[in-house]
């Protein structure tokens, strides 16, 4: 997975952290959790606030 795989990342995060409210996560933790996902191979240098916002929103949509 790469940073551009927003929906796949959101699905993986919802499965890995089912008790977490995605509206309450800070971006530092979110980035660390994404990097820790199995199969994630992208560089943290390619991550930015807009990417994290998109991931967070996709995660919110996934659990809604």
ZIFENVEN-V133392 format. One record per pair of residues at least 6 apart in sequence whose C-alpha atoms are under 8 Angstrom apart, sorted by the first residue. I is the first residue (numbers start at 1). J is the second residue. Records with the same first field share a line. If there is no record, write none. Layout:
I->J + J
//
This chain:
1->8 + 9 + 39 + 40 + 41 + 42
2->40 + 41 + 42
3->42 + 46 + 47 + 51
4->51
6->54 + 55 + 58
7->55 + 58 + 59
9->34 + 55
10->55 + 56 + 58 + 59 + 62
11->59 + 62
12->37
13->33 + 34 + 37 + 59
14->20 + 59 + 62 + 63
22->56 + 59 + 60
23->56 + 60
27->49 + 52
30->52
31->44 + 47 + 52
34->40
35->41 + 42 + 44
//
